[in-house]
Amino acid sequence: MESRTPDALLANTQLQEVIEQAFQALPSMQRAAISVVDMEGYKIDEVSNILAISSSNARMLLHHARVAVHDAIEQYQDN
């Protein structure tokens, strides 16, 4: 069961802000790749067509974007 204490709600809001800041700090192509795959559900082949890049480049952009967001989350949780 999810905690609804004021502290838990504040932590959740802070985490959402960390994720949003990390997302906004991404280079535009990484932001586009993570948006269309993780938020809109497109497949890598579709992403490569949308962004007019190779599939391997799309995978690389997505990987770097996910790592950056994940790192921001880890830093938040460590503090």
C-alpha positions, 0 to 999 in steps of 0.5 A: 500500500502506498504511503500518503503521509505528507513526507511521502507526498513531498518526496514523490513531488520532489522525485517528479521534479528531479525526473522532469529536470533531468528530462529537460536537460537532455539534448533534444534528440535524446529527449525526442527518443525517450519521449516517443519510446517510453512515453508514447510507446513507439518501437525503435524502428518507428523512432528511427523513421520519425527522427530520420536516423539509423536504428542503432543511433536511435538505440544509442540516443535512447540508452543515453537518455535513460542513463541520464534520467536514471542517474538523476533518480539515483542521486536524488535517492542517495541524498 
